[in-house]
Amino acid sequence: MKTKLKKDTKISDLRPEYNLKLHLKDGIRGKYSERYREGTNIVLLAPDVAEVFPTEESVNEALRLVIKLTKVRSKVKKNFN
């Protein structure tokens, strides 16, 4: 049996049993933020770059190629000097 919502009740409102003020009254904002930042390395891509590299894997693959090319270039420089 489906329950009907009251006309004055918004669908996005939480139920009374989910009163966050009661459940989060002892919470400390940002308690774990420093620990989170230490274990995270987030880089924001410019919109034009994000269009070309839409996934994490594609970005990593491209950067690994740049690393390999840099190593090859430095080896070539050493051989010519």
PyMOL Python script that loads the backbone (N, CA, C, O; Angstrom):
from pymol import cmd

cmd.read_pdbstr("""\
ATOM      1  N   MET A   1       0.840  -1.181   0.000  1.00  0.00           N
ATOM      2  CA  MET A   1       0.000   0.000   0.000  1.00  0.00           C
ATOM      3  C   MET A   1       0.882   1.241   0.000  1.00  0.00           C
ATOM      4  O   MET A   1       1.760   1.370   0.853  1.00  0.00           O
ATOM      5  N   LYS A   2       0.668   2.139  -0.926  1.00  0.00           N
ATOM      6  CA  LYS A   2       1.457   3.359  -1.020  1.00  0.00           C
ATOM      7  C   LYS A   2       0.914   4.401  -0.057  1.00  0.00           C
ATOM      8  O   LYS A   2      -0.294   4.526   0.148  1.00  0.00           O
ATOM      9  N   THR A   3       1.849   5.149   0.530  1.00  0.00           N
ATOM     10  CA  THR A   3       1.418   6.231   1.405  1.00  0.00           C
ATOM     11  C   THR A   3       1.389   7.518   0.596  1.00  0.00           C
ATOM     12  O   THR A   3       2.237   7.738  -0.269  1.00  0.00           O
ATOM     13  N   LYS A   4       0.435   8.342   0.874  1.00  0.00           N
ATOM     14  CA  LYS A   4       0.298   9.612   0.154  1.00  0.00           C
ATOM     15  C   LYS A   4       0.980  10.715   0.952  1.00  0.00           C
ATOM     16  O   LYS A   4       0.895  10.768   2.179  1.00  0.00           O
ATOM     17  N   LEU A   5       1.653  11.588   0.226  1.00  0.00           N
ATOM     18  CA  LEU A   5       2.278  12.735   0.866  1.00  0.00           C
ATOM     19  C   LEU A   5       1.237  13.823   1.083  1.00  0.00           C
ATOM     20  O   LEU A   5       0.322  14.006   0.281  1.00  0.00           O
ATOM     21  N   LYS A   6       1.399  14.531   2.179  1.00  0.00           N
ATOM     22  CA  LYS A   6       0.532  15.674   2.410  1.00  0.00           C
ATOM     23  C   LYS A   6       0.864  16.738   1.380  1.00  0.00           C
ATOM     24  O   LYS A   6       2.000  16.814   0.910  1.00  0.00           O
ATOM     25  N   LYS A   7      -0.102  17.550   1.028  1.00  0.00           N
ATOM     26  CA  LYS A   7       0.113  18.574   0.005  1.00  0.00           C
ATOM     27  C   LYS A   7       1.166  19.590   0.419  1.00  0.00           C
ATOM     28  O   LYS A   7       1.878  20.117  -0.435  1.00  0.00           O
ATOM     29  N   ASP A   8       1.278  19.877   1.718  1.00  0.00           N
ATOM     30  CA  ASP A   8       2.236  20.886   2.159  1.00  0.00           C
ATOM     31  C   ASP A   8       3.636  20.289   2.407  1.00  0.00           C
ATOM     32  O   ASP A   8       4.563  21.025   2.744  1.00  0.00           O
ATOM     33  N   THR A   9       3.791  18.995   2.246  1.00  0.00           N
ATOM     34  CA  THR A   9       5.079  18.349   2.459  1.00  0.00           C
ATOM     35  C   THR A   9       5.887  18.361   1.168  1.00  0.00           C
ATOM     36  O   THR A   9       5.392  17.977   0.108  1.00  0.00           O
ATOM     37  N   LYS A  10       7.114  18.797   1.269  1.00  0.00           N
ATOM     38  CA  LYS A  10       7.990  18.790   0.112  1.00  0.00           C
ATOM     39  C   LYS A  10       8.643  17.407   0.011  1.00  0.00           C
ATOM     40  O   LYS A  10       8.984  16.802   1.027  1.00  0.00           O
ATOM     41  N   ILE A  11       8.810  16.928  -1.186  1.00  0.00           N
ATOM     42  CA  ILE A  11       9.410  15.611  -1.398  1.00  0.00           C
ATOM     43  C   ILE A  11      10.862  15.599  -0.919  1.00  0.00           C
ATOM     44  O   ILE A  11      11.334  14.571  -0.433  1.00  0.00           O
ATOM     45  N   SER A  12      11.576  16.716  -1.046  1.00  0.00           N
ATOM     46  CA  SER A  12      12.985  16.765  -0.676  1.00  0.00           C
ATOM     47  C   SER A  12      13.218  16.865   0.831  1.00  0.00           C
ATOM     48  O   SER A  12      14.357  16.724   1.276  1.00  0.00           O
ATOM     49  N   ASP A  13      12.185  17.101   1.622  1.00  0.00           N
ATOM     50  CA  ASP A  13      12.352  17.200   3.071  1.00  0.00           C
ATOM     51  C   ASP A  13      12.693  15.838   3.659  1.00  0.00           C
ATOM     52  O   ASP A  13      12.195  14.806   3.210  1.00  0.00           O
ATOM     53  N   LEU A  14      13.553  15.857   4.674  1.00  0.00           N
ATOM     54  CA  LEU A  14      13.903  14.618   5.359  1.00  0.00           C
ATOM     55  C   LEU A  14      12.793  14.211   6.317  1.00  0.00           C
ATOM     56  O   LEU A  14      12.042  15.052   6.812  1.00  0.00           O
ATOM     57  N   ARG A  15      12.705  12.949   6.562  1.00  0.00           N
ATOM     58  CA  ARG A  15      11.744  12.460   7.545  1.00  0.00           C
ATOM     59  C   ARG A  15      12.188  12.889   8.946  1.00  0.00           C
ATOM     60  O   ARG A  15      13.374  13.139   9.160  1.00  0.00           O
ATOM     61  N   PRO A  16      11.277  12.977   9.881  1.00  0.00           N
ATOM     62  CA  PRO A  16      11.628  13.414  11.241  1.00  0.00           C
ATOM     63  C   PRO A  16      12.696  12.532  11.889  1.00  0.00           C
ATOM     64  O   PRO A  16      13.518  13.030  12.658  1.00  0.00           O
ATOM     65  N   GLU A  17      12.696  11.242  11.592  1.00  0.00           N
ATOM     66  CA  GLU A  17      13.694  10.356  12.211  1.00  0.00           C
ATOM     67  C   GLU A  17      15.111  10.608  11.691  1.00  0.00           C
ATOM     68  O   GLU A  17      16.083  10.105  12.254  1.00  0.00           O
ATOM     69  N   TYR A  18      15.222  11.391  10.612  1.00  0.00           N
ATOM     70  CA  TYR A  18      16.525  11.740  10.070  1.00  0.00           C
ATOM     71  C   TYR A  18      16.916  13.167  10.454  1.00  0.00           C
ATOM     72  O   TYR A  18      17.559  13.867   9.671  1.00  0.00           O
ATOM     73  N   ASN A  19      16.541  13.588  11.624  1.00  0.00           N
ATOM     74  CA  ASN A  19      16.850  14.932  12.096  1.00  0.00           C
ATOM     75  C   ASN A  19      18.362  15.038  12.315  1.00  0.00           C
ATOM     76  O   ASN A  19      18.885  14.528  13.306  1.00  0.00           O
ATOM     77  N   LEU A  20      19.049  15.688  11.404  1.00  0.00           N
ATOM     78  CA  LEU A  20      20.499  15.762  11.454  1.00  0.00           C
ATOM     79  C   LEU A  20      21.007  16.564  12.645  1.00  0.00           C
ATOM     80  O   LEU A  20      22.121  16.330  13.114  1.00  0.00           O
ATOM     81  N   LYS A  21      20.218  17.494  13.134  1.00  0.00           N
ATOM     82  CA  LYS A  21      20.651  18.272  14.296  1.00  0.00           C
ATOM     83  C   LYS A  21      20.849  17.366  15.512  1.00  0.00           C
ATOM     84  O   LYS A  21      21.755  17.591  16.315  1.00  0.00           O
ATOM     85  N   LEU A  22      20.014  16.355  15.645  1.00  0.00           N
ATOM     86  CA  LEU A  22      20.163  15.421  16.759  1.00  0.00           C
ATOM     87  C   LEU A  22      21.345  14.481  16.555  1.00  0.00           C
ATOM     88  O   LEU A  22      22.070  14.175  17.501  1.00  0.00           O
ATOM     89  N   HIS A  23      21.539  14.026  15.325  1.00  0.00           N
ATOM     90  CA  HIS A  23      22.582  13.042  15.051  1.00  0.00           C
ATOM     91  C   HIS A  23      23.971  13.662  14.945  1.00  0.00           C
ATOM     92  O   HIS A  23      24.972  12.996  15.211  1.00  0.00           O
ATOM     93  N   LEU A  24      24.033  14.909  14.565  1.00  0.00           N
ATOM     94  CA  LEU A  24      25.325  15.551  14.345  1.00  0.00           C
ATOM     95  C   LEU A  24      25.637  16.629  15.376  1.00  0.00           C
ATOM     96  O   LEU A  24      26.473  17.499  15.130  1.00  0.00           O
ATOM     97  N   LYS A  25      24.984  16.581  16.508  1.00  0.00           N
ATOM     98  CA  LYS A  25      25.154  17.645  17.493  1.00  0.00           C
ATOM     99  C   LYS A  25      26.565  17.709  18.064  1.00  0.00           C
ATOM    100  O   LYS A  25      27.002  18.782  18.481  1.00  0.00           O
ATOM    101  N   ASP A  26      27.293  16.589  18.096  1.00  0.00           N
ATOM    102  CA  ASP A  26      28.636  16.573  18.656  1.00  0.00           C
ATOM    103  C   ASP A  26      29.706  16.577  17.569  1.00  0.00           C
ATOM    104  O   ASP A  26      30.893  16.440  17.864  1.00  0.00           O
ATOM    105  N   GLY A  27      29.293  16.732  16.325  1.00  0.00           N
ATOM    106  CA  GLY A  27      30.244  16.687  15.220  1.00  0.00           C
ATOM    107  C   GLY A  27      31.136  17.916  15.157  1.00  0.00           C
ATOM    108  O   GLY A  27      30.751  19.013  15.563  1.00  0.00           O
ATOM    109  N   ILE A  28      32.331  17.704  14.640  1.00  0.00           N
ATOM    110  CA  ILE A  28      33.286  18.794  14.459  1.00  0.00           C
ATOM    111  C   ILE A  28      33.525  18.942  12.966  1.00  0.00           C
ATOM    112  O   ILE A  28      33.960  18.002  12.300  1.00  0.00           O
ATOM    113  N   ARG A  29      33.243  20.112  12.451  1.00  0.00           N
ATOM    114  CA  ARG A  29      33.384  20.353  11.018  1.00  0.00           C
ATOM    115  C   ARG A  29      34.866  20.312  10.630  1.00  0.00           C
ATOM    116  O   ARG A  29      35.704  20.953  11.264  1.00  0.00           O
ATOM    117  N   GLY A  30      35.169  19.549   9.584  1.00  0.00           N
ATOM    118  CA  GLY A  30      36.533  19.471   9.077  1.00  0.00           C
ATOM    119  C   GLY A  30      37.478  18.643   9.923  1.00  0.00           C
ATOM    120  O   GLY A  30      38.696  18.783   9.810  1.00  0.00           O
ATOM    121  N   LYS A  31      36.941  17.790  10.760  1.00  0.00           N
ATOM    122  CA  LYS A  31      37.758  17.011  11.689  1.00  0.00           C
ATOM    123  C   LYS A  31      38.812  16.171  10.961  1.00  0.00           C
ATOM    124  O   LYS A  31      39.937  16.045  11.445  1.00  0.00           O
ATOM    125  N   TYR A  32      38.469  15.606   9.827  1.00  0.00           N
ATOM    126  CA  TYR A  32      39.383  14.729   9.095  1.00  0.00           C
ATOM    127  C   TYR A  32      39.915  15.370   7.816  1.00  0.00           C
ATOM    128  O   TYR A  32      40.528  14.683   6.999  1.00  0.00           O
ATOM    129  N   SER A  33      39.697  16.653   7.628  1.00  0.00           N
ATOM    130  CA  SER A  33      40.083  17.289   6.365  1.00  0.00           C
ATOM    131  C   SER A  33      41.594  17.256   6.137  1.00  0.00           C
ATOM    132  O   SER A  33      42.042  17.032   5.012  1.00  0.00           O
ATOM    133  N   GLU A  34      42.372  17.474   7.178  1.00  0.00           N
ATOM    134  CA  GLU A  34      43.831  17.466   7.017  1.00  0.00           C
ATOM    135  C   GLU A  34      44.335  16.072   6.646  1.00  0.00           C
ATOM    136  O   GLU A  34      45.199  15.931   5.780  1.00  0.00           O
ATOM    137  N   ARG A  35      43.806  15.064   7.290  1.00  0.00           N
ATOM    138  CA  ARG A  35      44.188  13.680   6.974  1.00  0.00           C
ATOM    139  C   ARG A  35      43.782  13.337   5.543  1.00  0.00           C
ATOM    140  O   ARG A  35      44.512  12.633   4.845  1.00  0.00           O
ATOM    141  N   TYR A  36      42.639  13.823   5.107  1.00  0.00           N
ATOM    142  CA  TYR A  36      42.170  13.568   3.749  1.00  0.00           C
ATOM    143  C   TYR A  36      43.101  14.210   2.728  1.00  0.00           C
ATOM    144  O   TYR A  36      43.460  13.588   1.728  1.00  0.00           O
ATOM    145  N   ARG A  37      43.491  15.465   2.985  1.00  0.00           N
ATOM    146  CA  ARG A  37      44.373  16.173   2.054  1.00  0.00           C
ATOM    147  C   ARG A  37      45.746  15.520   1.956  1.00  0.00           C
ATOM    148  O   ARG A  37      46.354  15.524   0.885  1.00  0.00           O
ATOM    149  N   GLU A  38      46.242  14.962   3.050  1.00  0.00           N
ATOM    150  CA  GLU A  38      47.552  14.314   3.027  1.00  0.00           C
ATOM    151  C   GLU A  38      47.565  13.110   2.092  1.00  0.00           C
ATOM    152  O   GLU A  38      48.575  12.848   1.439  1.00  0.00           O
ATOM    153  N   GLY A  39      46.472  12.384   2.019  1.00  0.00           N
ATOM    154  CA  GLY A  39      46.412  11.176   1.204  1.00  0.00           C
ATOM    155  C   GLY A  39      45.831  11.393  -0.169  1.00  0.00           C
ATOM    156  O   GLY A  39      45.554  10.428  -0.882  1.00  0.00           O
ATOM    157  N   THR A  40      45.639  12.644  -0.559  1.00  0.00           N
ATOM    158  CA  THR A  40      44.985  12.922  -1.825  1.00  0.00           C
ATOM    159  C   THR A  40      45.837  13.869  -2.656  1.00  0.00           C
ATOM    160  O   THR A  40      46.458  14.794  -2.133  1.00  0.00           O
ATOM    161  N   ASN A  41      45.852  13.624  -3.939  1.00  0.00           N
ATOM    162  CA  ASN A  41      46.554  14.517  -4.854  1.00  0.00           C
ATOM    163  C   ASN A  41      45.583  14.837  -5.987  1.00  0.00           C
ATOM    164  O   ASN A  41      45.501  14.114  -6.979  1.00  0.00           O
ATOM    165  N   ILE A  42      44.863  15.921  -5.819  1.00  0.00           N
ATOM    166  CA  ILE A  42      43.834  16.290  -6.790  1.00  0.00           C
ATOM    167  C   ILE A  42      44.360  17.440  -7.643  1.00  0.00           C
ATOM    168  O   ILE A  42      44.888  18.426  -7.129  1.00  0.00           O
ATOM    169  N   VAL A  43      44.204  17.294  -8.936  1.00  0.00           N
ATOM    170  CA  VAL A  43      44.590  18.334  -9.875  1.00  0.00           C
ATOM    171  C   VAL A  43      43.373  18.652 -10.728  1.00  0.00           C
ATOM    172  O   VAL A  43      42.764  17.750 -11.303  1.00  0.00           O
ATOM    173  N   LEU A  44      43.019  19.919 -10.814  1.00  0.00           N
ATOM    174  CA  LEU A  44      41.884  20.321 -11.631  1.00  0.00           C
ATOM    175  C   LEU A  44      42.372  20.608 -13.047  1.00  0.00           C
ATOM    176  O   LEU A  44      43.336  21.347 -13.248  1.00  0.00           O
ATOM    177  N   LEU A  45      41.700  20.021 -14.009  1.00  0.00           N
ATOM    178  CA  LEU A  45      42.052  20.229 -15.408  1.00  0.00           C
ATOM    179  C   LEU A  45      41.277  21.405 -15.979  1.00  0.00           C
ATOM    180  O   LEU A  45      40.128  21.651 -15.612  1.00  0.00           O
ATOM    181  N   ALA A  46      41.920  22.116 -16.872  1.00  0.00           N
ATOM    182  CA  ALA A  46      41.229  23.183 -17.583  1.00  0.00           C
ATOM    183  C   ALA A  46      40.154  22.542 -18.455  1.00  0.00           C
ATOM    184  O   ALA A  46      40.326  21.404 -18.893  1.00  0.00           O
ATOM    185  N   PRO A  47      39.064  23.230 -18.717  1.00  0.00           N
ATOM    186  CA  PRO A  47      37.964  22.644 -19.487  1.00  0.00           C
ATOM    187  C   PRO A  47      38.380  22.090 -20.851  1.00  0.00           C
ATOM    188  O   PRO A  47      37.887  21.041 -21.267  1.00  0.00           O
ATOM    189  N   ASP A  48      39.287  22.789 -21.553  1.00  0.00           N
ATOM    190  CA  ASP A  48      39.707  22.291 -22.866  1.00  0.00           C
ATOM    191  C   ASP A  48      40.526  21.009 -22.753  1.00  0.00           C
ATOM    192  O   ASP A  48      40.452  20.145 -23.626  1.00  0.00           O
ATOM    193  N   VAL A  49      41.301  20.885 -21.688  1.00  0.00           N
ATOM    194  CA  VAL A  49      42.081  19.660 -21.469  1.00  0.00           C
ATOM    195  C   VAL A  49      41.154  18.522 -21.053  1.00  0.00           C
ATOM    196  O   VAL A  49      41.328  17.384 -21.489  1.00  0.00           O
ATOM    197  N   ALA A  50      40.176  18.827 -20.214  1.00  0.00           N
ATOM    198  CA  ALA A  50      39.229  17.813 -19.757  1.00  0.00           C
ATOM    199  C   ALA A  50      38.410  17.231 -20.906  1.00  0.00           C
ATOM    200  O   ALA A  50      37.987  16.077 -20.839  1.00  0.00           O
ATOM    201  N   GLU A  51      38.182  18.012 -21.955  1.00  0.00           N
ATOM    202  CA  GLU A  51      37.463  17.495 -23.121  1.00  0.00           C
ATOM    203  C   GLU A  51      38.270  16.422 -23.842  1.00  0.00           C
ATOM    204  O   GLU A  51      37.716  15.439 -24.333  1.00  0.00           O
ATOM    205  N   VAL A  52      39.585  16.621 -23.899  1.00  0.00           N
ATOM    206  CA  VAL A  52      40.465  15.681 -24.597  1.00  0.00           C
ATOM    207  C   VAL A  52      40.748  14.455 -23.734  1.00  0.00           C
ATOM    208  O   VAL A  52      40.848  13.339 -24.245  1.00  0.00           O
ATOM    209  N   PHE A  53      40.876  14.667 -22.424  1.00  0.00           N
ATOM    210  CA  PHE A  53      41.173  13.584 -21.484  1.00  0.00           C
ATOM    211  C   PHE A  53      40.028  13.457 -20.482  1.00  0.00           C
ATOM    212  O   PHE A  53      40.132  13.968 -19.366  1.00  0.00           O
ATOM    213  N   PRO A  54      38.952  12.795 -20.853  1.00  0.00           N
ATOM    214  CA  PRO A  54      37.764  12.773 -19.999  1.00  0.00           C
ATOM    215  C   PRO A  54      37.842  11.829 -18.797  1.00  0.00           C
ATOM    216  O   PRO A  54      37.027  11.934 -17.881  1.00  0.00           O
ATOM    217  N   THR A  55      38.816  10.903 -18.788  1.00  0.00           N
ATOM    218  CA  THR A  55      38.882   9.945 -17.682  1.00  0.00           C
ATOM    219  C   THR A  55      40.224  10.023 -16.985  1.00  0.00           C
ATOM    220  O   THR A  55      41.207  10.519 -17.537  1.00  0.00           O
ATOM    221  N   GLU A  56      40.243   9.527 -15.772  1.00  0.00           N
ATOM    222  CA  GLU A  56      41.474   9.465 -14.985  1.00  0.00           C
ATOM    223  C   GLU A  56      42.536   8.638 -15.707  1.00  0.00           C
ATOM    224  O   GLU A  56      43.715   8.993 -15.717  1.00  0.00           O
ATOM    225  N   GLU A  57      42.104   7.539 -16.305  1.00  0.00           N
ATOM    226  CA  GLU A  57      43.039   6.646 -16.999  1.00  0.00           C
ATOM    227  C   GLU A  57      43.690   7.351 -18.185  1.00  0.00           C
ATOM    228  O   GLU A  57      44.889   7.192 -18.416  1.00  0.00           O
ATOM    229  N   SER A  58      42.907   8.132 -18.943  1.00  0.00           N
ATOM    230  CA  SER A  58      43.464   8.809 -20.111  1.00  0.00           C
ATOM    231  C   SER A  58      44.487   9.864 -19.707  1.00  0.00           C
ATOM    232  O   SER A  58      45.494  10.044 -20.391  1.00  0.00           O
ATOM    233  N   VAL A  59      44.241  10.554 -18.612  1.00  0.00           N
ATOM    234  CA  VAL A  59      45.195  11.551 -18.123  1.00  0.00           C
ATOM    235  C   VAL A  59      46.478  10.861 -17.691  1.00  0.00           C
ATOM    236  O   VAL A  59      47.571  11.298 -18.052  1.00  0.00           O
ATOM    237  N   ASN A  60      46.356   9.791 -16.924  1.00  0.00           N
ATOM    238  CA  ASN A  60      47.538   9.074 -16.446  1.00  0.00           C
ATOM    239  C   ASN A  60      48.347   8.495 -17.600  1.00  0.00           C
ATOM    240  O   ASN A  60      49.577   8.543 -17.576  1.00  0.00           O
ATOM    241  N   GLU A  61      47.685   7.960 -18.590  1.00  0.00           N
ATOM    242  CA  GLU A  61      48.378   7.400 -19.751  1.00  0.00           C
ATOM    243  C   GLU A  61      49.175   8.487 -20.482  1.00  0.00           C
ATOM    244  O   GLU A  61      50.325   8.266 -20.862  1.00  0.00           O
ATOM    245  N   ALA A  62      48.573   9.638 -20.674  1.00  0.00           N
ATOM    246  CA  ALA A  62      49.251  10.742 -21.353  1.00  0.00           C
ATOM    247  C   ALA A  62      50.444  11.234 -20.536  1.00  0.00           C
ATOM    248  O   ALA A  62      51.503  11.516 -21.097  1.00  0.00           O
ATOM    249  N   LEU A  63      50.286  11.336 -19.238  1.00  0.00           N
ATOM    250  CA  LEU A  63      51.394  11.797 -18.400  1.00  0.00           C
ATOM    251  C   LEU A  63      52.534  10.782 -18.358  1.00  0.00           C
ATOM    252  O   LEU A  63      53.705  11.161 -18.324  1.00  0.00           O
ATOM    253  N   ARG A  64      52.195   9.502 -18.359  1.00  0.00           N
ATOM    254  CA  ARG A  64      53.247   8.473 -18.395  1.00  0.00           C
ATOM    255  C   ARG A  64      54.040   8.563 -19.696  1.00  0.00           C
ATOM    256  O   ARG A  64      55.256   8.371 -19.697  1.00  0.00           O
ATOM    257  N   LEU A  65      53.365   8.849 -20.791  1.00  0.00           N
ATOM    258  CA  LEU A  65      54.045   9.020 -22.073  1.00  0.00           C
ATOM    259  C   LEU A  65      54.981  10.230 -22.024  1.00  0.00           C
ATOM    260  O   LEU A  65      56.102  10.163 -22.529  1.00  0.00           O
ATOM    261  N   VAL A  66      54.536  11.321 -21.429  1.00  0.00           N
ATOM    262  CA  VAL A  66      55.386  12.507 -21.284  1.00  0.00           C
ATOM    263  C   VAL A  66      56.623  12.164 -20.454  1.00  0.00           C
ATOM    264  O   VAL A  66      57.727  12.595 -20.787  1.00  0.00           O
ATOM    265  N   ILE A  67      56.453  11.400 -19.386  1.00  0.00           N
ATOM    266  CA  ILE A  67      57.582  10.996 -18.548  1.00  0.00           C
ATOM    267  C   ILE A  67      58.576  10.176 -19.361  1.00  0.00           C
ATOM    268  O   ILE A  67      59.782  10.410 -19.287  1.00  0.00           O
ATOM    269  N   LYS A  68      58.074   9.211 -20.139  1.00  0.00           N
ATOM    270  CA  LYS A  68      58.959   8.382 -20.964  1.00  0.00           C
ATOM    271  C   LYS A  68      59.708   9.232 -21.985  1.00  0.00           C
ATOM    272  O   LYS A  68      60.909   9.048 -22.185  1.00  0.00           O
ATOM    273  N   LEU A  69      59.009  10.158 -22.630  1.00  0.00           N
ATOM    274  CA  LEU A  69      59.646  11.012 -23.626  1.00  0.00           C
ATOM    275  C   LEU A  69      60.704  11.908 -22.990  1.00  0.00           C
ATOM    276  O   LEU A  69      61.741  12.163 -23.601  1.00  0.00           O
ATOM    277  N   THR A  70      60.463  12.380 -21.798  1.00  0.00           N
ATOM    278  CA  THR A  70      61.434  13.210 -21.084  1.00  0.00           C
ATOM    279  C   THR A  70      62.686  12.407 -20.777  1.00  0.00           C
ATOM    280  O   THR A  70      63.799  12.916 -20.907  1.00  0.00           O
ATOM    281  N   LYS A  71      62.510  11.144 -20.365  1.00  0.00           N
ATOM    282  CA  LYS A  71      63.660  10.284 -20.071  1.00  0.00           C
ATOM    283  C   LYS A  71      64.457  10.003 -21.338  1.00  0.00           C
ATOM    284  O   LYS A  71      65.688  10.027 -21.315  1.00  0.00           O
ATOM    285  N   VAL A  72      63.773   9.739 -22.433  1.00  0.00           N
ATOM    286  CA  VAL A  72      64.445   9.474 -23.707  1.00  0.00           C
ATOM    287  C   VAL A  72      65.227  10.709 -24.142  1.00  0.00           C
ATOM    288  O   VAL A  72      66.372  10.598 -24.579  1.00  0.00           O
ATOM    289  N   ARG A  73      64.619  11.870 -24.024  1.00  0.00           N
ATOM    290  CA  ARG A  73      65.278  13.116 -24.434  1.00  0.00           C
ATOM    291  C   ARG A  73      66.524  13.376 -23.600  1.00  0.00           C
ATOM    292  O   ARG A  73      67.549  13.799 -24.134  1.00  0.00           O
ATOM    293  N   SER A  74      66.448  13.128 -22.295  1.00  0.00           N
ATOM    294  CA  SER A  74      67.614  13.376 -21.444  1.00  0.00           C
ATOM    295  C   SER A  74      68.735  12.386 -21.758  1.00  0.00           C
ATOM    296  O   SER A  74      69.911  12.739 -21.669  1.00  0.00           O
ATOM    297  N   LYS A  75      68.385  11.145 -22.126  1.00  0.00           N
ATOM    298  CA  LYS A  75      69.403  10.163 -22.521  1.00  0.00           C
ATOM    299  C   LYS A  75      70.072  10.586 -23.820  1.00  0.00           C
ATOM    300  O   LYS A  75      71.287  10.445 -23.964  1.00  0.00           O
ATOM    301  N   VAL A  76      69.302  11.099 -24.760  1.00  0.00           N
ATOM    302  CA  VAL A  76      69.848  11.541 -26.046  1.00  0.00           C
ATOM    303  C   VAL A  76      70.790  12.716 -25.827  1.00  0.00           C
ATOM    304  O   VAL A  76      71.856  12.777 -26.439  1.00  0.00           O
ATOM    305  N   LYS A  77      70.410  13.646 -24.966  1.00  0.00           N
ATOM    306  CA  LYS A  77      71.269  14.802 -24.663  1.00  0.00           C
ATOM    307  C   LYS A  77      72.594  14.351 -24.065  1.00  0.00           C
ATOM    308  O   LYS A  77      73.644  14.874 -24.437  1.00  0.00           O
ATOM    309  N   LYS A  78      72.566  13.396 -23.154  1.00  0.00           N
ATOM    310  CA  LYS A  78      73.784  12.905 -22.518  1.00  0.00           C
ATOM    311  C   LYS A  78      74.695  12.245 -23.530  1.00  0.00           C
ATOM    312  O   LYS A  78      75.915  12.389 -23.444  1.00  0.00           O
ATOM    313  N   ASN A  79      74.130  11.516 -24.496  1.00  0.00           N
ATOM    314  CA  ASN A  79      74.934  10.825 -25.488  1.00  0.00           C
ATOM    315  C   ASN A  79      75.608  11.794 -26.454  1.00  0.00           C
ATOM    316  O   ASN A  79      76.688  11.492 -26.961  1.00  0.00           O
ATOM    317  N   PHE A  80      75.008  12.938 -26.718  1.00  0.00           N
ATOM    318  CA  PHE A  80      75.582  13.900 -27.651  1.00  0.00           C
ATOM    319  C   PHE A  80      76.563  14.845 -26.990  1.00  0.00           C
ATOM    320  O   PHE A  80      77.307  15.528 -27.694  1.00  0.00           O
ATOM    321  N   ASN A  81      76.596  14.914 -25.681  1.00  0.00           N
ATOM    322  CA  ASN A  81      77.506  15.820 -24.978  1.00  0.00           C
ATOM    323  C   ASN A  81      78.803  15.180 -24.714  1.00  0.00           C
ATOM    324  O   ASN A  81      79.690  15.801 -24.129  1.00  0.00           O
TER     325      ASN A  81
END
""", "prot")
cmd.dss("prot")
cmd.show_as("cartoon", "prot")
cmd.util.cbc("prot")
cmd.orient("prot")
